[in-house]
C-alpha cells in the first residue's frame, strides 16, 4: 500500500523556521514528482512548492525566497524547509506524490494526511 506520512509541523513564532518531512512508501520514489500543498481555514488549497523526479523546483510567489523544497531519494523523503515564517503561512500542509504534470499529480497521485503548521506569537 502507498503511504505518505508528513511530520515536523507545530507551533512556531513569526520569523522562525521549521522543516517538514514527508516519508513515502509503496512507490518507486525516485520516479515520482513530489509537491507540498497547504490549506488554510476558509481558503482553497494552494500549491506551495514542487520538485520533479529530476530535481527541478518551482514555488508559489508567496513563499519564494523563504521556502526550499528538496528530496533525498535514498530515504524516500521530501522536505520543505520554511524560513522567515509569517502568520499567513498558518495552514495544514499536505504532501503529494505523482507522475506527469502538477495537475496530474494532484488529481491522480497520492496524498498524505497533512500536518498542522501554526505561526503565532
C-alpha positions in Angstrom: 0.0 0.0 0.0 1.1 3.5 -0.7 1.7 5.8 2.2 2.8 9.4 2.6 3.5 10.5 6.1 4.1 14.1 6.9 5.9 15.2 10.1 7.5 18.3 11.5 4.6 20.6 12.0 3.8 22.5 15.1 3.8 26.0 16.6 6.5 28.5 15.6 6.9 32.2 16.2 6.8 34.7 13.3 10.2 34.9 11.7 11.1 31.4 12.8 11.9 28.3 10.9 10.5 24.9 10.6 11.3 21.8 8.4 8.6 19.5 7.2 9.3 15.9 6.1 7.2 13.5 4.0 8.3 9.9 4.0 6.9 7.8 1.2 6.5 4.1 0.9 4.9 1.8 -1.7 6.1 3.8 -4.7 9.2 3.9 -6.7 10.1 7.2 -5.1 12.8 8.3 -7.5 10.4 8.2 -10.4 7.8 10.4 -8.8 7.4 14.1 -8.7 6.7 15.5 -5.2 4.8 18.6 -4.1 3.7 20.4 -1.0 0.3 22.0 -0.8 -1.4 23.9 2.0 -4.9 24.7 3.0 -5.8 27.5 5.4 -9.2 27.6 7.1 -11.8 29.0 4.7 -9.4 29.1 1.7 -8.7 27.0 -1.3 -5.9 24.5 -1.4 -2.8 26.1 -2.9 0.4 24.7 -4.3 3.4 25.7 -2.2 6.3 24.0 -3.9 7.1 21.1 -6.2 10.1 19.1 -7.2 10.4 16.9 -10.2 12.0 13.4 -10.3 14.9 15.2 -11.9 15.3 17.8 -9.1 13.8 20.8 -10.8 11.8 23.0 -8.4 9.0 25.6 -8.5 7.5 27.7 -5.8 4.5 29.8 -5.1 5.3 33.5 -5.3 4.2 33.9 -1.7 6.9 31.6 -0.4 9.7 32.2 -3.0 12.9 33.1 -1.3 11.7 31.8 2.1 10.9 28.1 1.5 13.0 25.4 -0.1 11.8 22.0 -1.3 14.3 19.2 -1.5 14.3 15.4 -1.8 16.5 12.5 -0.6 15.8 9.6 -2.9 17.9 7.3 -0.7 15.5 8.0 2.2 12.3 8.2 0.1 11.7 11.5 1.7 10.8 15.0 0.5 11.4 18.1 2.7 10.1 21.6 3.0 12.4 24.0 4.8 10.4 27.0 5.8 12.2 30.2 6.9 11.1 33.7 7.9 7.6 32.3 8.7 4.6 34.6 8.7 1.2 34.2 10.3 -0.2 33.9 6.8 1.7 30.6 6.5 -0.5 29.0 9.1 -2.2 26.0 7.4 -2.4 22.3 7.1 0.4 21.2 4.9 0.0 18.2 2.6 2.4 16.0 0.7 1.6 15.0 -2.8 3.3 12.3 -5.0 2.5 11.7 -8.6 3.7 11.4 -12.2 3.2 13.8 -15.0 2.1 17.4 -14.7 1.4 19.2 -11.4 -2.3 18.9 -12.2 -2.0 15.2 -12.9 -0.1 14.7 -9.7 -2.8 16.4 -7.7 -5.7 14.6 -9.4 -4.3 11.2 -9.9 -1.5 10.9 -7.4 -1.2 10.2 -3.7 -1.7 12.4 -0.6 -0.5 12.4 2.9 -2.7 13.0 5.9 -1.4 16.6 6.5 0.5 18.3 9.3 -0.6 21.5 11.0 1.8 24.5 10.9 0.8 27.4 13.2 2.8 30.6 13.1 1.8 32.8 16.0 3.4 34.8 18.8 
